[in-house]
Amino acid sequence: MLQQLFLFIQKRAKSLTFLWTLLVFYLCLMPQRKIAHIPIVGIDKVVHILFFGIFMFLLLFNMKKAKWIVSFLIATLLGCLIELLQYYFTSLGRSGDWKDILADALGAIIFGFLHYILANKYKNHQH
């Protein structure tokens, strides 16, 4: 099942990456008042790890020979851009946070390694 999911994502990587990027921008730049408050300590950082980890995972499918460093920089710079937009567009009720950028980078690293492991595991089965 995991192999089938991996191959499904691989075949549709460009469109999935585009759609995921739009979703991340939308969710990260929506006004604070529209976001449900979840009273779990650190949930914001977990969300950042997932958002940018999944972005990194998808992005690696789009790179020839999985350019890990380039993908990592793109994912982290996207996180920086979003934090800058949150910082400067205060009307959103959001604020830029450097700790969110660290969570974005951590997510990219974790999911980058996950992609590496799965790509090596399924490399003989890829089309």
GUZADO-74033 format. One record per residue (C-alpha): residue number from 1; residue in three letters; chain; y negated, z negated, x. Coordinates in steps of 0.1 Angstrom, whole numbers. Layout:
REM residues N
+-----+---------+--------+-------+-------+-------+
: num : residuo : cadena :    yy :    zz :    xx :
+-----+---------+--------+-------+-------+-------+
: NUM :     ala :      A :     Y :     Z :     X :
...
+-----+---------+--------+-------+-------+-------+
This chain:
REM residues 127
+-----+---------+--------+-------+-------+-------+
: num : residuo : cadena :    yy :    zz :    xx :
+-----+---------+--------+-------+-------+-------+
:   1 :     met :      A :     0 :     0 :     0 :
:   2 :     leu :      A :   -24 :    -9 :    28 :
:   3 :     gln :      A :   -16 :    24 :    45 :
:   4 :     gln :      A :   -23 :    43 :    14 :
:   5 :     leu :      A :   -56 :    26 :     9 :
:   6 :     phe :      A :   -65 :    33 :    45 :
:   7 :     leu :      A :   -57 :    70 :    42 :
:   8 :     phe :      A :   -76 :    72 :     8 :
:   9 :     ile :      A :  -107 :    57 :    25 :
:  10 :     gln :      A :  -103 :    80 :    55 :
:  11 :     lys :      A :  -102 :   111 :    32 :
:  12 :     arg :      A :  -133 :   101 :    13 :
:  13 :     ala :      A :  -152 :    83 :    41 :
:  14 :     lys :      A :  -185 :   103 :    39 :
:  15 :     ser :      A :  -190 :    98 :     2 :
:  16 :     leu :      A :  -178 :    62 :     3 :
:  17 :     thr :      A :  -202 :    54 :    32 :
:  18 :     phe :      A :  -231 :    70 :    14 :
:  19 :     leu :      A :  -224 :    51 :   -19 :
:  20 :     trp :      A :  -218 :    18 :     0 :
:  21 :     thr :      A :  -252 :    22 :    18 :
:  22 :     leu :      A :  -270 :    28 :   -15 :
:  23 :     leu :      A :  -253 :    -3 :   -30 :
:  24 :     val :      A :  -262 :   -25 :     0 :
:  25 :     phe :      A :  -298 :   -14 :    -1 :
:  26 :     tyr :      A :  -300 :   -19 :   -39 :
:  27 :     leu :      A :  -285 :   -54 :   -38 :
:  28 :     cys :      A :  -304 :   -65 :    -7 :
:  29 :     leu :      A :  -337 :   -53 :   -20 :
:  30 :     met :      A :  -335 :   -64 :   -56 :
:  31 :     pro :      A :  -359 :   -91 :   -66 :
:  32 :     gln :      A :  -347 :  -126 :   -59 :
:  33 :     arg :      A :  -351 :  -136 :   -96 :
:  34 :     lys :      A :  -324 :  -112 :  -106 :
:  35 :     ile :      A :  -298 :  -126 :   -82 :
:  36 :     ala :      A :  -274 :  -152 :   -96 :
:  37 :     his :      A :  -275 :  -185 :   -77 :
:  38 :     ile :      A :  -240 :  -195 :   -64 :
:  39 :     pro :      A :  -240 :  -231 :   -53 :
:  40 :     ile :      A :  -217 :  -226 :   -23 :
:  41 :     val :      A :  -230 :  -235 :    12 :
:  42 :     gly :      A :  -232 :  -204 :    34 :
:  43 :     ile :      A :  -223 :  -179 :     6 :
:  44 :     asp :      A :  -254 :  -158 :    16 :
:  45 :     lys :      A :  -239 :  -153 :    51 :
:  46 :     val :      A :  -205 :  -145 :    38 :
:  47 :     val :      A :  -221 :  -118 :    16 :
:  48 :     his :      A :  -239 :  -104 :    47 :
:  49 :     ile :      A :  -206 :  -104 :    67 :
:  50 :     leu :      A :  -189 :   -85 :    39 :
:  51 :     phe :      A :  -217 :   -60 :    32 :
:  52 :     phe :      A :  -222 :   -50 :    68 :
:  53 :     gly :      A :  -186 :   -54 :    78 :
:  54 :     ile :      A :  -175 :   -29 :    51 :
:  55 :     phe :      A :  -203 :    -6 :    61 :
:  56 :     met :      A :  -191 :    -7 :    98 :
:  57 :     phe :      A :  -155 :    -1 :    86 :
:  58 :     leu :      A :  -165 :    30 :    66 :
:  59 :     leu :      A :  -189 :    42 :    93 :
:  60 :     leu :      A :  -161 :    43 :   119 :
:  61 :     phe :      A :  -142 :    69 :    98 :
:  62 :     asn :      A :  -172 :    92 :   101 :
:  63 :     met :      A :  -174 :    90 :   139 :
:  64 :     lys :      A :  -154 :   114 :   161 :
:  65 :     lys :      A :  -131 :    92 :   182 :
:  66 :     ala :      A :  -145 :    61 :   164 :
:  67 :     lys :      A :  -176 :    55 :   184 :
:  68 :     trp :      A :  -175 :    18 :   181 :
:  69 :     ile :      A :  -207 :     9 :   199 :
:  70 :     val :      A :  -227 :    35 :   180 :
:  71 :     ser :      A :  -213 :    24 :   147 :
:  72 :     phe :      A :  -221 :   -13 :   156 :
:  73 :     leu :      A :  -257 :    -4 :   165 :
:  74 :     ile :      A :  -262 :    15 :   133 :
:  75 :     ala :      A :  -247 :   -13 :   112 :
:  76 :     thr :      A :  -268 :   -39 :   129 :
:  77 :     leu :      A :  -300 :   -18 :   129 :
:  78 :     leu :      A :  -295 :   -12 :    91 :
:  79 :     gly :      A :  -293 :   -50 :    87 :
:  80 :     cys :      A :  -325 :   -54 :   108 :
:  81 :     leu :      A :  -343 :   -28 :    86 :
:  82 :     ile :      A :  -333 :   -46 :    54 :
:  83 :     glu :      A :  -345 :   -79 :    68 :
:  84 :     leu :      A :  -378 :   -64 :    78 :
:  85 :     leu :      A :  -382 :   -49 :    43 :
:  86 :     gln :      A :  -374 :   -82 :    28 :
:  87 :     tyr :      A :  -399 :   -99 :    51 :
:  88 :     tyr :      A :  -428 :   -75 :    45 :
:  89 :     phe :      A :  -423 :   -68 :     8 :
:  90 :     thr :      A :  -428 :  -104 :    -3 :
:  91 :     ser :      A :  -432 :   -93 :   -40 :
:  92 :     leu :      A :  -394 :   -92 :   -41 :
:  93 :     gly :      A :  -393 :  -129 :   -36 :
:  94 :     arg :      A :  -370 :  -124 :    -7 :
:  95 :     ser :      A :  -376 :  -133 :    30 :
:  96 :     gly :      A :  -363 :  -118 :    62 :
:  97 :     asp :      A :  -340 :  -141 :    81 :
:  98 :     trp :      A :  -327 :  -135 :   117 :
:  99 :     lys :      A :  -296 :  -155 :   108 :
: 100 :     asp :      A :  -287 :  -128 :    83 :
: 101 :     ile :      A :  -290 :  -102 :   111 :
: 102 :     leu :      A :  -265 :  -123 :   131 :
: 103 :     ala :      A :  -242 :  -124 :   101 :
: 104 :     asp :      A :  -245 :   -86 :    97 :
: 105 :     ala :      A :  -236 :   -82 :   134 :
: 106 :     leu :      A :  -206 :  -106 :   130 :
: 107 :     gly :      A :  -194 :   -87 :   100 :
: 108 :     ala :      A :  -196 :   -54 :   119 :
: 109 :     ile :      A :  -176 :   -69 :   148 :
: 110 :     ile :      A :  -149 :   -84 :   125 :
: 111 :     phe :      A :  -145 :   -52 :   104 :
: 112 :     gly :      A :  -148 :   -30 :   135 :
: 113 :     phe :      A :  -117 :   -47 :   150 :
: 114 :     leu :      A :   -99 :   -45 :   117 :
: 115 :     his :      A :  -106 :    -8 :   116 :
: 116 :     tyr :      A :   -93 :    -5 :   152 :
: 117 :     ile :      A :   -61 :   -24 :   144 :
: 118 :     leu :      A :   -54 :    -3 :   113 :
: 119 :     ala :      A :   -63 :    30 :   129 :
: 120 :     asn :      A :   -39 :    23 :   157 :
: 121 :     lys :      A :   -12 :    12 :   133 :
: 122 :     tyr :      A :   -15 :    43 :   111 :
: 123 :     lys :      A :   -26 :    69 :   137 :
: 124 :     asn :      A :     8 :    87 :   134 :
: 125 :     his :      A :     4 :    89 :    97 :
: 126 :     gln :      A :   -31 :   103 :    95 :
: 127 :     his :      A :   -37 :   138 :    82 :
+-----+---------+--------+-------+-------+-------+
